[in-house]
Amino acid sequence: MSHKVILYRGSLKSCNYDCSYCPFSKHQSGQRELQQDRKAWFRFVESMVGAVASDDYRAFMLTPYGEALIYPWYWEGLAKLSRTEKLEVVGAQTNLSFSLKDSLDYFEKNGGKIEKLRLWASFHPEMISPENFAEKCIQVWRSGITVCAGAVGKPENLKWIQKLRSLLPKGIYLWINKMDGLRRDYTEAEKTAFLEMDPYFWQELIPVPAEEKQCQERLFVESDGRQRICNIGRVVEGNWYDDKRGEDGISLRCNRKFCSCYLAYGGRTDFMNQVLFGPYPIFRIPRRPKAVFLDIMGTLILEEDMAEGRKRQQESGTFARTKLAVETLAQEGAHLFWATTLPIKEAESRCREIGQYFCGGIFAGGAHVLVEQAGKRQEHFYRLECGSLSRLEGLKKEFGFRILEYCDKEIRYKLTLFRQKNRQWSREEVRQMMKALEPQYRSKVRWIREGHCLQLVAKEATKENGVRMICDWLGIALSEIVAVGNSPEDEAMMRL
């Protein structure tokens, strides 16, 4: 099993802060404990460097119980990990109480790559003022480190968190964790106040049912090598230092009903996690793309029967979270587009609950491209040149299909050979349909096989070309977009 994201928690169980609610502020680590923690950390770092050479690890995050970054050996280890070519990002949770100058000097002295560094910084109002914490965050940010800041959404601390938000530049995201032990629901006024500071706070308010298959690309490792699916998982799955840890076929198990904290649900491979927070959502750094292209069937809506798929998504809360994610992206200024093999009317029908947030898209497998914004409409159809349909018509009875023709005025842009749902098209049947076209047209068309539908469009009509066209119309760089799908039709688009 390939785990792209590794999280590590050492034996350190002490903190230099004295927050009233935290058990780790009550324990002071002695020199022996610190030496053991240091030894375990360097053992892990050495093994991680070796493992990266042969496995598909791409990101590392340090998630200590206490405050680790006040100790120089953690900076030394992070520096060594950052030098590992295959690791794209390394990061840590911290209260920012370390000396930034001394720590960065030590990090760079050990060859650390600052562009790979990510810090998840927690604000503790009992220990530091909003002014001082904001100043620390800004210093970290200006030093070239990617950083997010946040706090527990304790209603009594609302004014301090609001003050912090007012002091932070827009480029530093302020997250809010739901308060455990509140023993009541947040009031509507409290929800509104926290959402104004953290537009993604709704993630904390909608329970996320645990789902093992969404968590197989990350691994949580303890100081002694015990490993589990995430920080709250109770099932231990072997040991990091066991040579057999990378055997194919080993999957991690979960005994939780819900992913009850961000480290748990933020490490899942849910597509919307990556739309909102990039390829490694665990670091809690918003992606903020300028344009988002979303496939519909299998992505926004489950592949199975539409009514059943929608019912399952509603019962699990998946569709509610997707709807709120789409709404948040639109509020933050992203242009939202569908990218689908469906024709536009069917796409709008299936996504009617969220259609108001989209401003067009790529339809009919790329044959129809549309942008509607501020009363302006830009539209393109790829003309389908496939000659006479008489030879295809002659095969209707033998292969059991009917032909649906899609046109805009005099432009034919798509054909669908439509069967009953229990009769899927085989590759051999597709080859026979191709032979039914006149020879001069066979190189001018593209076939899309989707279950019981076989679709025919112009060769140039692809989702990839549709994305390029829309970005060109709007002046958006391809580096500023996100594209998501779940089929071979989406692969080229997603590579952009």
N, C-alpha and C positions, 0 to 999 in steps of 0.2 A: 504494500500500500504506500502510495506517495503522499507525504504530508508537506504541503508547500509552506505552511506557517508553523513555527515552533515557538511555544511559550515556556518560560522557565521561571520557577519560584525556588529560591534558595532556602537555607535553613534559618536565615535572618528573621527574627521575630521581635525586633525592637525598633523604636522610632525616636528621633530627636524632638518630635512634637509631643504635646501633652493634651491632646483633644479628649474631652470628657467621655465621649462615646466609644473610644477606640481601645481595645484590650492591649494593643501592642505598645501603647505609650506607658503602660504600667510595668513593662519588663525592660530592664537594662542588660544588654549583652555584655558579658565579661570577655576578656581577651581570648580565652580558650574557645568560646563560642564563635567569636569573630574569626579566629584562625581556621576553625572547622568550616565555617561558611566560605571563607576565601579559598580554601583548598577544594571544596566541592564545586565552587564557581569555575575555577581554572580547569578542573577536571572536565567539567561540562563543555567549556569553551574549546578545549583541545579536541574533544570528541566531536563537537559540532563542526569544527573546521574540517576534520577528516570525513565526516558524514556528508557534508555538502559536496565534496568532490565526486561522490558516487550516487547521490540521491537528488531528488528534485526540490530541495528546500530553496525558498526564495525570500523568506522574511523571518525575522526573529524579534520577539518582544520579551522583555524582562518585567515580570509582574510580582514584585516582592510584597510580603506582608507589611514590613516596615519600610523605612527609607534607606534605599541601597546606595543612591548616588552621592552620599556624603563620604563614601569610602573609595579611595583612588583605584583599588583593584577592579571595581566594577567598570570604571572608565577605561582601564587598560584592556579588560576583556571585550568591551563593546568596540574598542578600536580594532582589536584583532579580528573580530567578526566582520566589521565593516570593510576590512581589507580583502575579505574573501570575495572573489569576483562574482560568483553566482548569487550571493546574497544581495538583493536589491535594496532592502531597508532593514535597519536595526533600530530598536527603540526601547523605551522604559517608561514605567509609571513613576512619578516623582512629585514631591511637594515643592520643588525648586529651592530648597533651603541650602543647597550647596553653593560654593563660591564659583560663579560662572567662569571667571578668568582663570583661576587655578585649574578647574576641571577641564576646560577646553585646552589649556596649555598642555596638560597631561595627556589628554585624548590625542591631540595632534602630534605630540612628542612620540607617541606610540603608533603613529602612522594612521590614525583614524581618519575616515572620509566623512567630513561633516555633512556633505550633501545627502548621505544615506541615513542620517540621524533623525529620529522622530521622538518627541517627548510628549507624554500625556500628563499634563500638570494639574494637580488637584488643589483647589482653594479651600483653606480651613479658616473660617472667620474668627474662630477662637484664638488663633495663633498669629494671624497676620492681617494687616489692614488691606482693603481693596486697592488703595493707592500703591502700597509697597508690592503687592502681588502683581498688579498690572505692570509696574515698572520692571519687575523681574521677567515677566512674560515678553515684554517688548524688547528687553536686552537679549533674551534668547532668540527671539525672532530676527532681530537685526544682525545677530551673529551668523545667520545662515542656517539655523536649525529649524526644521519644520515642527511647529508646536500647536497643540490645542490646549485649552484651559477649561476647567469645569468645576462644578460643586454639587453637593447633595441638595436636592430641592426641598430644603426644610423651610416651611412657610415663615417661621420666625426670623429666618435669615434673608428673606426676600429683598429687603432694602439694600443689604450689603452686596448681594449678587447683582442687583440692578446697577449699583454704583460701579461694580467691577466691569459690567458690560459697557457702561458709558465711557470707561477709561481705556478699554482695549480697542485697537484699530479693527476695522472690519475684516482684515485679513486673518485675524486670529479667531477661530471658532470657539464659542463658549457653549459647552454642553451642560445639561442638567440631568443628574441621576434622580430617579424616583426615590423618595425617602422610605426605607424599610422601617417598620415599627410605628408608622404614623397613626395606625389604628382607626383611620377614617379615610374616606375618599377626599381627593383635592376638591375644593370648591371651584365653581366655574371661573370665578375671578382669579384664583390661584393658577388654574390651568392656563388662562389667557396670559397672565403675567409671565409665566415660565415659557410659554410658546413664543411670546414676543422676543425673548432673549435667545431661545433655542428653538428654531423652527422644526427641529427633528425630535422634540420632547415627546411627541405622540408615540414614538417607538417604545418609550418606557411605560406607557399607559395601556397598551394593547398586549395581552399575554401572547407569548410566542410558543406554541406547542413544540415540544422537543421532537426532533426528527433526525435519526442517526445518519441517514444518507446525505444530509446537508452538512455534516460535520467531519467528513472523512479526510479533508485536506488540511486539518490542523491537529496539533498534538500538544498536550500539556505535560511538562516534565517536572518532577520534584527533584530536590537536591540529591536524593539517594538513587535517582534514576527511575523511580516508579513513574509510570505514564498512564494517562487517562485521556478521555475525549475532550475535556475542557476543565476549567478551574473549578466548576461545581459538580463535575461528574464523580460518582463514588466508585465506579467499577474500574479497578486497576487492570490494565492490559499489558502485562509483561514489564520489562525493564529496559530503559534506554541503553544501558551498557551490555545488554544481551546481544550477541552477534546475530541472532535470528530476528532482530526487531524489524528488519526491512523485507521479510519474506512476503512474496505476493500472496494475495488472498486473505491476509489478516485485516479484519475490519474492527473498528472501535465500537464498543457498545455504550448505550446510555440508559440509565435507570431513572431519569428525571421526567416529570410530566411537562415541565415548562423550562424554557431558557430564561432564567429569571434575572439576568444582569447583562450589561452590554458585552462583557468579555465572552459570555456564552453565545448570545444571539448575533453579536457583531463578527464572530469568527465563522459563521455559516456561509455556505456558498450560494444562498438565495440571490437571484440575479439583481434584485433591487438594492441589496446591500452594496453591490459593486457599482451600480449606477450612482448611488448617493455618496459612497465613500471610497471608490477606487478599487483596484485589484486586491488591496489588503485592508479591508474595512476595520480590522482589529485596532488600528492606530487612531481611529476616530477623527480623521482629517477629511472634511468634506471635499468632494471632487469639484462641484460647482461647474459642470459642463455648460457650454453655450448652446449646444443642441443635443437632443437625445432621440435616437431612432429605436423603436420597440416593435419587435415581432408580436403578433397577436396570439394565434393558436399555438399553444404549448408554452407560451411565455406569459402574456397578460392573462390568458384563459387556458385552462388545462385542455390537453388534447382530446380527452374522451368526450362522449356526448355532451353538448354544450350545457344543457340544463343540469346534468349530473355534475359536470366539472365545476360549474358556477356554485352549485349547492355545497360541494366539498370545500371550495375556497371560502365561502361565506361562513361555514361552520368552524373552520380552523382560524378564521380571522385574516387569512391571507389576502383576500380581496380588499378588505378594509384597509390593511396596511399598504397595499399597492395603490389604492385610491388616494390615500393621504400622501404617499410618496410623490405621486404624479402632481397632486395639488401643490406640494411644497416646492417641487422643481419649477413649476410654472410661476409661483410667487417669487422665487429667487431669480427669475429672469431667463430660465432656459426655454429654448424653442423645442416643443415636443412634436414628434412626427411618428406616425405609424410606418412600419416597413413590413409588408404582408403580401401574400399571394392572393388575398381576397380582393374582390372589386370594392370600390370605395363605399357603395351603399351598404354592402354587407359588413364591412369593417365598422362603419358608423353605427350600424344596428347592434352588433355584438359588443361594442364598447360604449354604449349610449350613456352609462353612468359617469364616464370620464371624458366623453367626447369634447366637452367644452374647453378642455385644457390643450387640445391638439390643434395645430394650425396647418394641417395637411399631412402629406406623407408620400410613401412609395407604395403603389397599389398594383395588383395584377402581376406580381412577381417582378416588378420594375418597369412594366410597360406603360404605366400611368404615373406621372410625377406631378405633385401639386403643392403649392404654398399659398395660403390665404392669411394675410396679415394687414391690419389697419385698413381694411376696405380694398386692398389690392390683391389681385389674383395672378399668379404665374403658373403655367400649366404646360405639360409636354406629354405627347403620346408617341410611343415608338410604333410606327406602322408595321403590321405583320404582313409580310409578303410570302404567301405559301401556295399561290396558284389556285387552281380549281380544287374544290372540296369533293368532287364526284367520286374519287377513288376512296377517300375516307368514308363517304356516305355509303359506299358499297360494302364496307366492313362492319357497319353498325349492328346488323343482326347477328353476324358470326361472333363478334366480340362483346355484344350486349351493352352498347353505350348509346347515349344521345349526345348531340353536339350543341353546346351553348356558345353563342357568338357574342363578343363584346365589341361595341363600336362607339365611336364619338363622331357624330355626323357621318362623313364619308370615310372615316379612318377606322379600319378594323385593327384592333390592337391585341386581341387575345381570343383563343379558342380553348374550350374545356371539353374534353371527352369524359362524360359524366356517367358513372355506374351506380348501382345500388351499393350501400356501404359494406356489405359482406363480400364484395368482389373487388379485390385490390389489383392494381396493375402490376404485372411482372416486368422485369427488364427485357425478357424476350418479346413480350407483347409490345413494348415501347419500340423495339427495333423493327417490328413488323409495321407499326404505324409510320415510322420514319420512311420505310421503303414505299409506303403508299403515296408519299409526296412525289411530285415531279422532280427529277434529278437536279434541275437548275435551282430549286428552292431549298434543298436539304441543308446547304451550308449557311443559309440565311436565317434559320430558325433555331429555337432552343426549347427543349422539352423539360417540363417540370413534373415529376412523378410524386404525387402526394396521396397515398392510399387509394381510394376509389376514384380519384380525379387525376386525369392526365391533361396537362395544360401546355399550350403552344403559344410562344411569344417570339418577338424578334430576337435575334442573337444578341444584340446590344442591350436588350431589356433585362437588367439585373438590379438587385437591390444596391450593390456596390456603386454602379453608375448613377443610380438615383440619388444616393447619398452625396456623391461628388457634385451632381448637378445642383442640388439644393444648397450645399455649402458654397458653391460658386455664386449662386443667385444672392445669397445673404452675406457673402464676404466673411465666412467663418472658416478658420483653419481646421484641417482634419485633426490636428492635435488637441482641439478644443471640443471634440464631440465624444459621445458614447453611443455604441450600437450593440443591441442585445437580441439574441435569437437562440433557437435550439435545434436547427436543422442544417443540412449541407447548403441550403439556399442562403443561409445567414453568414457562413464562414468568411467569405471575402469581405463582406460589409463590416464584420467585427474586427478583422485584421486592420482596417483603417484606423 
